[in-house]
Amino acid sequence: MAELVRVGLGAGTASAIAGDRGQNKQLCLVFGMQPAVGTVVHDPSALASIQEHLRRAPAPIGFDREEQLPGVFKRYGISPSVYTVINVEQIAARMQQASDEWERRSEGKKES
């Protein structure tokens, strides 16, 4: 969550994204998008509302390898104008390492 706040997300949004990441190794946070070429927009005001919402709370899309992104975007029928890739696996490993270190230090203090 702290990493997401550092990239400019609000704490509530970051918490929701961190808690809903699933088993994917990476997340793509879509901040802005247009419908894919050839997509028919039946309600332009709904599209405008979605685009406005994404600026405040990006849509998290899970995936495992960056090579998958074009297919993911196609599956969702979007053409992102702004997105960020978050390496969840790397952040989780770093957080686990910090937790393990904290536990080792805490155990050392108890033995003293």
Secondary structure, 3 states (H helix, E strand, C coil): CHHHHHCCCCHHHHHHHHHCCCCCCEEEEEEEEEECCCCCCCCHHHHHHHHHHHHHCCEEEEECCHHHHHHHHHHHCEEEEEEEEECHHHHHHHHHHHHHHHHHHHHHHHHC
